[in-house]
Amino acid sequence: MAKPVELDAVWMERIAEVVNGLEYGSVLITVHDGRIVQIDRTERKRFDAASAARGKSGASPQPVAGKPLTKTGEARR
């Protein structure tokens, strides 16, 4: 039978600190023997379509070390 999770004010505060300010992402709480042992936070950054389009159209690929860019389907030397 599973043990009930021991959750006191200290852990509630720690969880709140991790969750606060998280716009996109997840929080993973690891429990061993009914005790919280770890909190992981994974944060994602999302950008709107307008800024992504500006980044694509405004930047053109540059040759590296003076080598010309190859066209699609063209064999590389």
PDB file of N, CA, C, O and CB in Angstrom:
ATOM      1  N   MET A   1       0.838  -1.182   0.000  1.00  0.00           N
ATOM      2  CA  MET A   1       0.000   0.000   0.000  1.00  0.00           C
ATOM      3  C   MET A   1       0.885   1.247   0.000  1.00  0.00           C
ATOM      4  O   MET A   1       1.920   1.277   0.665  1.00  0.00           O
ATOM      5  CB  MET A   1      -0.954  -0.003   1.218  1.00  0.00           C
ATOM      6  N   ALA A   2       0.487   2.245  -0.725  1.00  0.00           N
ATOM      7  CA  ALA A   2       1.274   3.469  -0.829  1.00  0.00           C
ATOM      8  C   ALA A   2       1.207   4.275   0.470  1.00  0.00           C
ATOM      9  O   ALA A   2       0.178   4.350   1.142  1.00  0.00           O
ATOM     10  CB  ALA A   2       0.783   4.321  -2.009  1.00  0.00           C
ATOM     11  N   LYS A   3       2.358   4.871   0.784  1.00  0.00           N
ATOM     12  CA  LYS A   3       2.412   5.739   1.953  1.00  0.00           C
ATOM     13  C   LYS A   3       1.875   7.119   1.571  1.00  0.00           C
ATOM     14  O   LYS A   3       2.077   7.561   0.440  1.00  0.00           O
ATOM     15  CB  LYS A   3       3.866   5.839   2.507  1.00  0.00           C
ATOM     16  N   PRO A   4       1.200   7.802   2.486  1.00  0.00           N
ATOM     17  CA  PRO A   4       0.765   9.172   2.182  1.00  0.00           C
ATOM     18  C   PRO A   4       1.985  10.099   2.100  1.00  0.00           C
ATOM     19  O   PRO A   4       2.947   9.940   2.851  1.00  0.00           O
ATOM     20  CB  PRO A   4      -0.240   9.686   3.262  1.00  0.00           C
ATOM     21  N   VAL A   5       1.930  11.052   1.194  1.00  0.00           N
ATOM     22  CA  VAL A   5       3.046  11.973   0.998  1.00  0.00           C
ATOM     23  C   VAL A   5       3.098  12.958   2.158  1.00  0.00           C
ATOM     24  O   VAL A   5       2.090  13.553   2.541  1.00  0.00           O
ATOM     25  CB  VAL A   5       2.916  12.725  -0.353  1.00  0.00           C
ATOM     26  N   GLU A   6       4.313  13.115   2.714  1.00  0.00           N
ATOM     27  CA  GLU A   6       4.526  14.095   3.786  1.00  0.00           C
ATOM     28  C   GLU A   6       4.731  15.456   3.142  1.00  0.00           C
ATOM     29  O   GLU A   6       5.758  15.695   2.506  1.00  0.00           O
ATOM     30  CB  GLU A   6       5.753  13.707   4.690  1.00  0.00           C
ATOM     31  N   LEU A   7       3.768  16.343   3.301  1.00  0.00           N
ATOM     32  CA  LEU A   7       3.820  17.654   2.672  1.00  0.00           C
ATOM     33  C   LEU A   7       3.582  18.714   3.736  1.00  0.00           C
ATOM     34  O   LEU A   7       2.459  18.890   4.209  1.00  0.00           O
ATOM     35  CB  LEU A   7       2.777  17.771   1.526  1.00  0.00           C
ATOM     36  N   ASP A   8       4.654  19.425   4.113  1.00  0.00           N
ATOM     37  CA  ASP A   8       4.529  20.459   5.140  1.00  0.00           C
ATOM     38  C   ASP A   8       4.654  21.843   4.498  1.00  0.00           C
ATOM     39  O   ASP A   8       4.757  21.957   3.276  1.00  0.00           O
ATOM     40  CB  ASP A   8       5.605  20.270   6.246  1.00  0.00           C
ATOM     41  N   ALA A   9       4.645  22.874   5.309  1.00  0.00           N
ATOM     42  CA  ALA A   9       4.698  24.254   4.815  1.00  0.00           C
ATOM     43  C   ALA A   9       5.993  24.538   4.063  1.00  0.00           C
ATOM     44  O   ALA A   9       5.992  25.318   3.110  1.00  0.00           O
ATOM     45  CB  ALA A   9       4.553  25.233   5.975  1.00  0.00           C
ATOM     46  N   VAL A  10       7.088  23.924   4.470  1.00  0.00           N
ATOM     47  CA  VAL A  10       8.375  24.138   3.804  1.00  0.00           C
ATOM     48  C   VAL A  10       8.301  23.631   2.362  1.00  0.00           C
ATOM     49  O   VAL A  10       8.729  24.318   1.434  1.00  0.00           O
ATOM     50  CB  VAL A  10       9.523  23.423   4.576  1.00  0.00           C
ATOM     51  N   TRP A  11       7.752  22.418   2.178  1.00  0.00           N
ATOM     52  CA  TRP A  11       7.645  21.879   0.821  1.00  0.00           C
ATOM     53  C   TRP A  11       6.644  22.665  -0.014  1.00  0.00           C
ATOM     54  O   TRP A  11       6.861  22.859  -1.210  1.00  0.00           O
ATOM     55  CB  TRP A  11       7.242  20.408   0.865  1.00  0.00           C
ATOM     56  N   MET A  12       5.569  23.113   0.584  1.00  0.00           N
ATOM     57  CA  MET A  12       4.593  23.933  -0.146  1.00  0.00           C
ATOM     58  C   MET A  12       5.254  25.214  -0.646  1.00  0.00           C
ATOM     59  O   MET A  12       4.995  25.651  -1.767  1.00  0.00           O
ATOM     60  CB  MET A  12       3.376  24.272   0.755  1.00  0.00           C
ATOM     61  N   GLU A  13       6.107  25.815   0.181  1.00  0.00           N
ATOM     62  CA  GLU A  13       6.821  27.031  -0.209  1.00  0.00           C
ATOM     63  C   GLU A  13       7.819  26.739  -1.328  1.00  0.00           C
ATOM     64  O   GLU A  13       7.932  27.515  -2.277  1.00  0.00           O
ATOM     65  CB  GLU A  13       7.546  27.641   1.005  1.00  0.00           C
ATOM     66  N   ARG A  14       8.537  25.632  -1.221  1.00  0.00           N
ATOM     67  CA  ARG A  14       9.500  25.256  -2.269  1.00  0.00           C
ATOM     68  C   ARG A  14       8.797  25.019  -3.606  1.00  0.00           C
ATOM     69  O   ARG A  14       9.278  25.459  -4.650  1.00  0.00           O
ATOM     70  CB  ARG A  14      10.280  23.991  -1.855  1.00  0.00           C
ATOM     71  N   ILE A  15       7.676  24.332  -3.571  1.00  0.00           N
ATOM     72  CA  ILE A  15       6.913  24.071  -4.798  1.00  0.00           C
ATOM     73  C   ILE A  15       6.399  25.380  -5.390  1.00  0.00           C
ATOM     74  O   ILE A  15       6.466  25.575  -6.604  1.00  0.00           O
ATOM     75  CB  ILE A  15       5.730  23.110  -4.514  1.00  0.00           C
ATOM     76  N   ALA A  16       5.891  26.274  -4.554  1.00  0.00           N
ATOM     77  CA  ALA A  16       5.402  27.572  -5.024  1.00  0.00           C
ATOM     78  C   ALA A  16       6.522  28.381  -5.670  1.00  0.00           C
ATOM     79  O   ALA A  16       6.295  29.040  -6.685  1.00  0.00           O
ATOM     80  CB  ALA A  16       4.784  28.362  -3.864  1.00  0.00           C
ATOM     81  N   GLU A  17       7.719  28.345  -5.105  1.00  0.00           N
ATOM     82  CA  GLU A  17       8.869  29.064  -5.678  1.00  0.00           C
ATOM     83  C   GLU A  17       9.210  28.541  -7.067  1.00  0.00           C
ATOM     84  O   GLU A  17       9.527  29.317  -7.969  1.00  0.00           O
ATOM     85  CB  GLU A  17      10.095  28.937  -4.758  1.00  0.00           C
ATOM     86  N   VAL A  18       9.145  27.225  -7.237  1.00  0.00           N
ATOM     87  CA  VAL A  18       9.482  26.622  -8.521  1.00  0.00           C
ATOM     88  C   VAL A  18       8.420  26.948  -9.576  1.00  0.00           C
ATOM     89  O   VAL A  18       8.749  27.188 -10.737  1.00  0.00           O
ATOM     90  CB  VAL A  18       9.633  25.101  -8.371  1.00  0.00           C
ATOM     91  N   VAL A  19       7.152  26.954  -9.171  1.00  0.00           N
ATOM     92  CA  VAL A  19       6.049  27.186 -10.108  1.00  0.00           C
ATOM     93  C   VAL A  19       5.902  28.671 -10.454  1.00  0.00           C
ATOM     94  O   VAL A  19       5.536  29.003 -11.582  1.00  0.00           O
ATOM     95  CB  VAL A  19       4.739  26.657  -9.518  1.00  0.00           C
ATOM     96  N   ASN A  20       6.177  29.561  -9.512  1.00  0.00           N
ATOM     97  CA  ASN A  20       6.025  30.994  -9.766  1.00  0.00           C
ATOM     98  C   ASN A  20       6.920  31.446 -10.911  1.00  0.00           C
ATOM     99  O   ASN A  20       8.102  31.105 -10.960  1.00  0.00           O
ATOM    100  CB  ASN A  20       6.346  31.798  -8.503  1.00  0.00           C
ATOM    101  N   GLY A  21       6.354  32.208 -11.821  1.00  0.00           N
ATOM    102  CA  GLY A  21       7.104  32.739 -12.947  1.00  0.00           C
ATOM    103  C   GLY A  21       7.201  31.776 -14.115  1.00  0.00           C
ATOM    104  O   GLY A  21       7.790  32.117 -15.141  1.00  0.00           O
ATOM    105  N   LEU A  22       6.642  30.589 -13.987  1.00  0.00           N
ATOM    106  CA  LEU A  22       6.689  29.599 -15.059  1.00  0.00           C
ATOM    107  C   LEU A  22       5.533  29.878 -16.011  1.00  0.00           C
ATOM    108  O   LEU A  22       4.366  29.722 -15.653  1.00  0.00           O
ATOM    109  CB  LEU A  22       6.616  28.138 -14.494  1.00  0.00           C
ATOM    110  N   GLU A  23       5.875  30.297 -17.240  1.00  0.00           N
ATOM    111  CA  GLU A  23       4.838  30.613 -18.224  1.00  0.00           C
ATOM    112  C   GLU A  23       4.471  29.380 -19.037  1.00  0.00           C
ATOM    113  O   GLU A  23       3.289  29.074 -19.197  1.00  0.00           O
ATOM    114  CB  GLU A  23       5.304  31.740 -19.156  1.00  0.00           C
ATOM    115  N   TYR A  24       5.467  28.672 -19.551  1.00  0.00           N
ATOM    116  CA  TYR A  24       5.271  27.429 -20.288  1.00  0.00           C
ATOM    117  C   TYR A  24       6.283  26.425 -19.763  1.00  0.00           C
ATOM    118  O   TYR A  24       7.471  26.733 -19.668  1.00  0.00           O
ATOM    119  CB  TYR A  24       5.426  27.641 -21.837  1.00  0.00           C
ATOM    120  N   GLY A  25       5.833  25.250 -19.427  1.00  0.00           N
ATOM    121  CA  GLY A  25       6.761  24.241 -18.955  1.00  0.00           C
ATOM    122  C   GLY A  25       6.092  23.263 -18.019  1.00  0.00           C
ATOM    123  O   GLY A  25       4.868  23.136 -17.996  1.00  0.00           O
ATOM    124  N   SER A  26       6.914  22.574 -17.246  1.00  0.00           N
ATOM    125  CA  SER A  26       6.376  21.572 -16.333  1.00  0.00           C
ATOM    126  C   SER A  26       7.220  21.502 -15.068  1.00  0.00           C
ATOM    127  O   SER A  26       8.387  21.893 -15.051  1.00  0.00           O
ATOM    128  CB  SER A  26       6.315  20.196 -17.012  1.00  0.00           C
ATOM    129  N   VAL A  27       6.599  20.996 -14.020  1.00  0.00           N
ATOM    130  CA  VAL A  27       7.274  20.765 -12.742  1.00  0.00           C
ATOM    131  C   VAL A  27       7.063  19.296 -12.396  1.00  0.00           C
ATOM    132  O   VAL A  27       5.930  18.817 -12.356  1.00  0.00           O
ATOM    133  CB  VAL A  27       6.724  21.720 -11.598  1.00  0.00           C
ATOM    134  N   LEU A  28       8.155  18.587 -12.148  1.00  0.00           N
ATOM    135  CA  LEU A  28       8.100  17.173 -11.810  1.00  0.00           C
ATOM    136  C   LEU A  28       8.542  17.018 -10.356  1.00  0.00           C
ATOM    137  O   LEU A  28       9.630  17.451  -9.979  1.00  0.00           O
ATOM    138  CB  LEU A  28       8.997  16.320 -12.772  1.00  0.00           C
ATOM    139  N   ILE A  29       7.691  16.399  -9.552  1.00  0.00           N
ATOM    140  CA  ILE A  29       7.998  16.172  -8.147  1.00  0.00           C
ATOM    141  C   ILE A  29       8.251  14.683  -7.964  1.00  0.00           C
ATOM    142  O   ILE A  29       7.383  13.861  -8.258  1.00  0.00           O
ATOM    143  CB  ILE A  29       6.840  16.675  -7.215  1.00  0.00           C
ATOM    144  N   THR A  30       9.444  14.334  -7.475  1.00  0.00           N
ATOM    145  CA  THR A  30       9.819  12.937  -7.270  1.00  0.00           C
ATOM    146  C   THR A  30       9.619  12.577  -5.807  1.00  0.00           C
ATOM    147  O   THR A  30      10.092  13.278  -4.912  1.00  0.00           O
ATOM    148  CB  THR A  30      11.287  12.682  -7.704  1.00  0.00           C
ATOM    149  N   VAL A  31       8.911  11.469  -5.572  1.00  0.00           N
ATOM    150  CA  VAL A  31       8.592  11.016  -4.220  1.00  0.00           C
ATOM    151  C   VAL A  31       9.177   9.623  -4.013  1.00  0.00           C
ATOM    152  O   VAL A  31       8.990   8.738  -4.848  1.00  0.00           O
ATOM    153  CB  VAL A  31       7.051  11.013  -3.976  1.00  0.00           C
ATOM    154  N   HIS A  32       9.885   9.428  -2.899  1.00  0.00           N
ATOM    155  CA  HIS A  32      10.405   8.115  -2.503  1.00  0.00           C
ATOM    156  C   HIS A  32       9.901   7.819  -1.100  1.00  0.00           C
ATOM    157  O   HIS A  32      10.078   8.628  -0.190  1.00  0.00           O
ATOM    158  CB  HIS A  32      11.977   8.070  -2.560  1.00  0.00           C
ATOM    159  N   ASP A  33       9.287   6.683  -0.926  1.00  0.00           N
ATOM    160  CA  ASP A  33       8.770   6.253   0.386  1.00  0.00           C
ATOM    161  C   ASP A  33       7.907   7.313   1.052  1.00  0.00           C
ATOM    162  O   ASP A  33       8.007   7.527   2.260  1.00  0.00           O
ATOM    163  CB  ASP A  33       9.921   5.894   1.306  1.00  0.00           C
ATOM    164  N   GLY A  34       7.067   7.973   0.279  1.00  0.00           N
ATOM    165  CA  GLY A  34       6.148   8.951   0.847  1.00  0.00           C
ATOM    166  C   GLY A  34       6.766  10.306   1.153  1.00  0.00           C
ATOM    167  O   GLY A  34       6.117  11.157   1.761  1.00  0.00           O
ATOM    168  N   ARG A  35       8.029  10.519   0.735  1.00  0.00           N
ATOM    169  CA  ARG A  35       8.699  11.798   0.995  1.00  0.00           C
ATOM    170  C   ARG A  35       9.142  12.421  -0.324  1.00  0.00           C
ATOM    171  O   ARG A  35       9.636  11.722  -1.208  1.00  0.00           O
ATOM    172  CB  ARG A  35       9.918  11.605   1.942  1.00  0.00           C
ATOM    173  N   ILE A  36       8.967  13.728  -0.458  1.00  0.00           N
ATOM    174  CA  ILE A  36       9.459  14.435  -1.635  1.00  0.00           C
ATOM    175  C   ILE A  36      10.969  14.486  -1.534  1.00  0.00           C
ATOM    176  O   ILE A  36      11.516  14.906  -0.515  1.00  0.00           O
ATOM    177  CB  ILE A  36       8.847  15.872  -1.751  1.00  0.00           C
ATOM    178  N   VAL A  37      11.641  14.061  -2.590  1.00  0.00           N
ATOM    179  CA  VAL A  37      13.101  14.056  -2.581  1.00  0.00           C
ATOM    180  C   VAL A  37      13.687  14.969  -3.653  1.00  0.00           C
ATOM    181  O   VAL A  37      14.868  15.311  -3.597  1.00  0.00           O
ATOM    182  CB  VAL A  37      13.617  12.644  -2.773  1.00  0.00           C
ATOM    183  N   GLN A  38      12.864  15.369  -4.639  1.00  0.00           N
ATOM    184  CA  GLN A  38      13.412  16.175  -5.732  1.00  0.00           C
ATOM    185  C   GLN A  38      12.290  16.926  -6.436  1.00  0.00           C
ATOM    186  O   GLN A  38      11.167  16.434  -6.553  1.00  0.00           O
ATOM    187  CB  GLN A  38      14.183  15.287  -6.740  1.00  0.00           C
ATOM    188  N   ILE A  39      12.619  18.136  -6.905  1.00  0.00           N
ATOM    189  CA  ILE A  39      11.705  18.925  -7.723  1.00  0.00           C
ATOM    190  C   ILE A  39      12.473  19.363  -8.967  1.00  0.00           C
ATOM    191  O   ILE A  39      13.508  20.020  -8.859  1.00  0.00           O
ATOM    192  CB  ILE A  39      11.135  20.165  -6.929  1.00  0.00           C
ATOM    193  N   ASP A  40      11.967  18.999 -10.153  1.00  0.00           N
ATOM    194  CA  ASP A  40      12.582  19.401 -11.420  1.00  0.00           C
ATOM    195  C   ASP A  40      11.664  20.379 -12.133  1.00  0.00           C
ATOM    196  O   ASP A  40      10.446  20.203 -12.161  1.00  0.00           O
ATOM    197  CB  ASP A  40      12.872  18.168 -12.318  1.00  0.00           C
ATOM    198  N   ARG A  41      12.262  21.406 -12.707  1.00  0.00           N
ATOM    199  CA  ARG A  41      11.508  22.405 -13.464  1.00  0.00           C
ATOM    200  C   ARG A  41      12.051  22.432 -14.888  1.00  0.00           C
ATOM    201  O   ARG A  41      13.252  22.597 -15.101  1.00  0.00           O
ATOM    202  CB  ARG A  41      11.603  23.824 -12.796  1.00  0.00           C
ATOM    203  N   THR A  42      11.164  22.268 -15.853  1.00  0.00           N
ATOM    204  CA  THR A  42      11.514  22.366 -17.260  1.00  0.00           C
ATOM    205  C   THR A  42      10.758  23.549 -17.823  1.00  0.00           C
ATOM    206  O   THR A  42       9.528  23.579 -17.809  1.00  0.00           O
ATOM    207  CB  THR A  42      11.184  21.047 -18.039  1.00  0.00           C
ATOM    208  N   GLU A  43      11.501  24.526 -18.319  1.00  0.00           N
ATOM    209  CA  GLU A  43      10.865  25.743 -18.830  1.00  0.00           C
ATOM    210  C   GLU A  43      11.003  25.810 -20.344  1.00  0.00           C
ATOM    211  O   GLU A  43      12.062  25.505 -20.893  1.00  0.00           O
ATOM    212  CB  GLU A  43      11.483  27.001 -18.178  1.00  0.00           C
ATOM    213  N   ARG A  44       9.943  26.205 -21.003  1.00  0.00           N
ATOM    214  CA  ARG A  44       9.931  26.357 -22.450  1.00  0.00           C
ATOM    215  C   ARG A  44       9.790  27.840 -22.782  1.00  0.00           C
ATOM    216  O   ARG A  44       9.117  28.589 -22.074  1.00  0.00           O
ATOM    217  CB  ARG A  44       8.779  25.526 -23.094  1.00  0.00           C
ATOM    218  N   LYS A  45      10.425  28.239 -23.850  1.00  0.00           N
ATOM    219  CA  LYS A  45      10.280  29.607 -24.349  1.00  0.00           C
ATOM    220  C   LYS A  45       9.520  29.536 -25.655  1.00  0.00           C
ATOM    221  O   LYS A  45       9.919  28.807 -26.563  1.00  0.00           O
ATOM    222  CB  LYS A  45      11.671  30.311 -24.538  1.00  0.00           C
ATOM    223  N   ARG A  46       8.439  30.275 -25.766  1.00  0.00           N
ATOM    224  CA  ARG A  46       7.639  30.285 -26.987  1.00  0.00           C
ATOM    225  C   ARG A  46       7.692  31.674 -27.594  1.00  0.00           C
ATOM    226  O   ARG A  46       7.702  32.682 -26.888  1.00  0.00           O
ATOM    227  CB  ARG A  46       6.172  29.860 -26.705  1.00  0.00           C
ATOM    228  N   PHE A  47       7.724  31.704 -28.909  1.00  0.00           N
ATOM    229  CA  PHE A  47       7.809  32.960 -29.634  1.00  0.00           C
ATOM    230  C   PHE A  47       6.651  33.025 -30.611  1.00  0.00           C
ATOM    231  O   PHE A  47       6.252  32.010 -31.182  1.00  0.00           O
ATOM    232  CB  PHE A  47       9.171  33.101 -30.368  1.00  0.00           C
ATOM    233  N   ASP A  48       6.112  34.217 -30.804  1.00  0.00           N
ATOM    234  CA  ASP A  48       4.980  34.345 -31.716  1.00  0.00           C
ATOM    235  C   ASP A  48       5.425  34.203 -33.165  1.00  0.00           C
ATOM    236  O   ASP A  48       6.616  34.303 -33.462  1.00  0.00           O
ATOM    237  CB  ASP A  48       4.279  35.689 -31.510  1.00  0.00           C
ATOM    238  N   ALA A  49       4.482  33.973 -34.063  1.00  0.00           N
ATOM    239  CA  ALA A  49       4.785  33.721 -35.472  1.00  0.00           C
ATOM    240  C   ALA A  49       5.432  34.933 -36.143  1.00  0.00           C
ATOM    241  O   ALA A  49       6.277  34.764 -37.022  1.00  0.00           O
ATOM    242  CB  ALA A  49       3.514  33.335 -36.219  1.00  0.00           C
ATOM    243  N   ALA A  50       5.057  36.135 -35.752  1.00  0.00           N
ATOM    244  CA  ALA A  50       5.603  37.349 -36.372  1.00  0.00           C
ATOM    245  C   ALA A  50       7.106  37.453 -36.125  1.00  0.00           C
ATOM    246  O   ALA A  50       7.857  37.779 -37.045  1.00  0.00           O
ATOM    247  CB  ALA A  50       4.888  38.605 -35.827  1.00  0.00           C
ATOM    248  N   SER A  51       7.555  37.183 -34.912  1.00  0.00           N
ATOM    249  CA  SER A  51       8.992  37.281 -34.631  1.00  0.00           C
ATOM    250  C   SER A  51       9.748  36.146 -35.311  1.00  0.00           C
ATOM    251  O   SER A  51      10.897  36.327 -35.715  1.00  0.00           O
ATOM    252  CB  SER A  51       9.251  37.258 -33.110  1.00  0.00           C
ATOM    253  N   ALA A  52       9.125  34.982 -35.442  1.00  0.00           N
ATOM    254  CA  ALA A  52       9.774  33.869 -36.133  1.00  0.00           C
ATOM    255  C   ALA A  52       9.926  34.180 -37.613  1.00  0.00           C
ATOM    256  O   ALA A  52      10.951  33.851 -38.211  1.00  0.00           O
ATOM    257  CB  ALA A  52       8.975  32.570 -35.941  1.00  0.00           C
ATOM    258  N   ALA A  53       8.913  34.814 -38.219  1.00  0.00           N
ATOM    259  CA  ALA A  53       8.982  35.161 -39.641  1.00  0.00           C
ATOM    260  C   ALA A  53      10.059  36.210 -39.890  1.00  0.00           C
ATOM    261  O   ALA A  53      10.762  36.149 -40.898  1.00  0.00           O
ATOM    262  CB  ALA A  53       7.620  35.673 -40.139  1.00  0.00           C
ATOM    263  N   ARG A  54      10.192  37.168 -38.984  1.00  0.00           N
ATOM    264  CA  ARG A  54      11.243  38.184 -39.133  1.00  0.00           C
ATOM    265  C   ARG A  54      12.612  37.536 -39.090  1.00  0.00           C
ATOM    266  O   ARG A  54      13.506  37.929 -39.840  1.00  0.00           O
ATOM    267  CB  ARG A  54      11.131  39.256 -38.033  1.00  0.00           C
ATOM    268  N   GLY A  55      12.791  36.559 -38.234  1.00  0.00           N
ATOM    269  CA  GLY A  55      14.072  35.877 -38.108  1.00  0.00           C
ATOM    270  C   GLY A  55      14.413  35.089 -39.356  1.00  0.00           C
ATOM    271  O   GLY A  55      15.582  35.015 -39.736  1.00  0.00           O
ATOM    272  N   LYS A  56      13.416  34.496 -40.005  1.00  0.00           N
ATOM    273  CA  LYS A  56      13.669  33.695 -41.205  1.00  0.00           C
ATOM    274  C   LYS A  56      13.965  34.581 -42.408  1.00  0.00           C
ATOM    275  O   LYS A  56      14.906  34.314 -43.155  1.00  0.00           O
ATOM    276  CB  LYS A  56      12.472  32.790 -41.504  1.00  0.00           C
ATOM    277  N   SER A  57      13.168  35.638 -42.605  1.00  0.00           N
ATOM    278  CA  SER A  57      13.330  36.447 -43.811  1.00  0.00           C
ATOM    279  C   SER A  57      14.507  37.408 -43.705  1.00  0.00           C
ATOM    280  O   SER A  57      15.097  37.776 -44.721  1.00  0.00           O
ATOM    281  CB  SER A  57      12.061  37.223 -44.088  1.00  0.00           C
ATOM    282  N   GLY A  58      14.850  37.814 -42.506  1.00  0.00           N
ATOM    283  CA  GLY A  58      15.917  38.794 -42.344  1.00  0.00           C
ATOM    284  C   GLY A  58      17.305  38.205 -42.345  1.00  0.00           C
ATOM    285  O   GLY A  58      18.279  38.924 -42.570  1.00  0.00           O
ATOM    286  N   ALA A  59      17.421  36.924 -42.102  1.00  0.00           N
ATOM    287  CA  ALA A  59      18.745  36.307 -42.003  1.00  0.00           C
ATOM    288  C   ALA A  59      18.970  35.388 -43.190  1.00  0.00           C
ATOM    289  O   ALA A  59      18.161  34.506 -43.476  1.00  0.00           O
ATOM    290  CB  ALA A  59      18.897  35.525 -40.677  1.00  0.00           C
ATOM    291  N   SER A  60      20.069  35.607 -43.868  1.00  0.00           N
ATOM    292  CA  SER A  60      20.422  34.707 -44.964  1.00  0.00           C
ATOM    293  C   SER A  60      21.657  33.922 -44.554  1.00  0.00           C
ATOM    294  O   SER A  60      22.516  34.450 -43.848  1.00  0.00           O
ATOM    295  CB  SER A  60      20.670  35.493 -46.294  1.00  0.00           C
ATOM    296  N   PRO A  61      21.760  32.668 -44.987  1.00  0.00           N
ATOM    297  CA  PRO A  61      22.926  31.870 -44.602  1.00  0.00           C
ATOM    298  C   PRO A  61      24.209  32.453 -45.164  1.00  0.00           C
ATOM    299  O   PRO A  61      24.229  32.961 -46.285  1.00  0.00           O
ATOM    300  CB  PRO A  61      22.765  30.433 -45.072  1.00  0.00           C
ATOM    301  N   GLN A  62      25.254  32.381 -44.404  1.00  0.00           N
ATOM    302  CA  GLN A  62      26.539  32.941 -44.799  1.00  0.00           C
ATOM    303  C   GLN A  62      27.529  31.819 -45.086  1.00  0.00           C
ATOM    304  O   GLN A  62      27.503  30.787 -44.416  1.00  0.00           O
ATOM    305  CB  GLN A  62      27.086  33.879 -43.705  1.00  0.00           C
ATOM    306  N   PRO A  63      28.401  32.009 -46.072  1.00  0.00           N
ATOM    307  CA  PRO A  63      29.416  30.991 -46.326  1.00  0.00           C
ATOM    308  C   PRO A  63      30.380  30.889 -45.154  1.00  0.00           C
ATOM    309  O   PRO A  63      30.627  31.865 -44.446  1.00  0.00           O
ATOM    310  CB  PRO A  63      30.182  31.305 -47.615  1.00  0.00           C
ATOM    311  N   VAL A  64      30.914  29.700 -44.964  1.00  0.00           N
ATOM    312  CA  VAL A  64      31.860  29.462 -43.879  1.00  0.00           C
ATOM    313  C   VAL A  64      33.258  29.373 -44.470  1.00  0.00           C
ATOM    314  O   VAL A  64      33.477  28.647 -45.439  1.00  0.00           O
ATOM    315  CB  VAL A  64      31.504  28.165 -43.088  1.00  0.00           C
ATOM    316  N   ALA A  65      34.191  30.096 -43.902  1.00  0.00           N
ATOM    317  CA  ALA A  65      35.600  30.076 -44.291  1.00  0.00           C
ATOM    318  C   ALA A  65      35.798  30.292 -45.788  1.00  0.00           C
ATOM    319  O   ALA A  65      36.649  29.653 -46.407  1.00  0.00           O
ATOM    320  CB  ALA A  65      36.227  28.763 -43.881  1.00  0.00           C
ATOM    321  N   GLY A  66      35.011  31.193 -46.364  1.00  0.00           N
ATOM    322  CA  GLY A  66      35.182  31.561 -47.758  1.00  0.00           C
ATOM    323  C   GLY A  66      34.645  30.562 -48.761  1.00  0.00           C
ATOM    324  O   GLY A  66      34.816  30.761 -49.964  1.00  0.00           O
ATOM    325  N   LYS A  67      33.993  29.480 -48.306  1.00  0.00           N
ATOM    326  CA  LYS A  67      33.439  28.501 -49.230  1.00  0.00           C
ATOM    327  C   LYS A  67      32.075  28.989 -49.717  1.00  0.00           C
ATOM    328  O   LYS A  67      31.289  29.504 -48.921  1.00  0.00           O
ATOM    329  CB  LYS A  67      33.320  27.104 -48.556  1.00  0.00           C
ATOM    330  N   PRO A  68      31.782  28.839 -51.005  1.00  0.00           N
ATOM    331  CA  PRO A  68      30.474  29.262 -51.500  1.00  0.00           C
ATOM    332  C   PRO A  68      29.381  28.323 -50.997  1.00  0.00           C
ATOM    333  O   PRO A  68      29.628  27.147 -50.731  1.00  0.00           O
ATOM    334  CB  PRO A  68      30.469  29.312 -53.038  1.00  0.00           C
ATOM    335  N   LEU A  69      28.177  28.858 -50.875  1.00  0.00           N
ATOM    336  CA  LEU A  69      27.045  28.045 -50.479  1.00  0.00           C
ATOM    337  C   LEU A  69      26.657  27.120 -51.620  1.00  0.00           C
ATOM    338  O   LEU A  69      26.723  27.500 -52.788  1.00  0.00           O
ATOM    339  CB  LEU A  69      25.858  28.925 -50.064  1.00  0.00           C
ATOM    340  N   THR A  70      26.247  25.889 -51.273  1.00  0.00           N
ATOM    341  CA  THR A  70      25.802  24.960 -52.303  1.00  0.00           C
ATOM    342  C   THR A  70      24.303  25.077 -52.484  1.00  0.00           C
ATOM    343  O   THR A  70      23.580  25.353 -51.526  1.00  0.00           O
ATOM    344  CB  THR A  70      26.192  23.515 -51.949  1.00  0.00           C
ATOM    345  N   LYS A  71      23.829  24.871 -53.701  1.00  0.00           N
ATOM    346  CA  LYS A  71      22.400  24.888 -53.982  1.00  0.00           C
ATOM    347  C   LYS A  71      21.824  23.528 -53.614  1.00  0.00           C
ATOM    348  O   LYS A  71      22.543  22.532 -53.535  1.00  0.00           O
ATOM    349  CB  LYS A  71      22.118  25.232 -55.480  1.00  0.00           C
ATOM    350  N   THR A  72      20.520  23.506 -53.391  1.00  0.00           N
ATOM    351  CA  THR A  72      19.863  22.250 -53.059  1.00  0.00           C
ATOM    352  C   THR A  72      20.059  21.246 -54.188  1.00  0.00           C
ATOM    353  O   THR A  72      19.848  21.577 -55.355  1.00  0.00           O
ATOM    354  CB  THR A  72      18.364  22.474 -52.788  1.00  0.00           C
ATOM    355  N   GLY A  73      20.454  20.043 -53.857  1.00  0.00           N
ATOM    356  CA  GLY A  73      20.672  18.997 -54.841  1.00  0.00           C
ATOM    357  C   GLY A  73      22.066  19.024 -55.460  1.00  0.00           C
ATOM    358  O   GLY A  73      22.426  18.104 -56.194  1.00  0.00           O
ATOM    359  N   GLU A  74      22.846  20.046 -55.184  1.00  0.00           N
ATOM    360  CA  GLU A  74      24.188  20.142 -55.755  1.00  0.00           C
ATOM    361  C   GLU A  74      25.157  19.334 -54.894  1.00  0.00           C
ATOM    362  O   GLU A  74      25.101  19.397 -53.666  1.00  0.00           O
ATOM    363  CB  GLU A  74      24.647  21.629 -55.858  1.00  0.00           C
ATOM    364  N   ALA A  75      26.014  18.603 -55.514  1.00  0.00           N
ATOM    365  CA  ALA A  75      26.975  17.773 -54.776  1.00  0.00           C
ATOM    366  C   ALA A  75      28.018  18.648 -54.095  1.00  0.00           C
ATOM    367  O   ALA A  75      28.459  19.660 -54.640  1.00  0.00           O
ATOM    368  CB  ALA A  75      27.663  16.761 -55.719  1.00  0.00           C
ATOM    369  N   ARG A  76      28.397  18.239 -52.905  1.00  0.00           N
ATOM    370  CA  ARG A  76      29.452  18.950 -52.174  1.00  0.00           C
ATOM    371  C   ARG A  76      30.790  18.368 -52.545  1.00  0.00           C
ATOM    372  O   ARG A  76      30.907  17.175 -52.826  1.00  0.00           O
ATOM    373  CB  ARG A  76      29.234  18.871 -50.648  1.00  0.00           C
ATOM    374  N   ARG A  77      31.810  19.224 -52.544  1.00  0.00           N
ATOM    375  CA  ARG A  77      33.157  18.764 -52.902  1.00  0.00           C
ATOM    376  C   ARG A  77      33.903  18.286 -51.705  1.00  0.00           C
ATOM    377  O   ARG A  77      35.053  17.863 -51.823  1.00  0.00           O
ATOM    378  CB  ARG A  77      33.940  19.855 -53.578  1.00  0.00           C
TER     379      ARG A  77
END
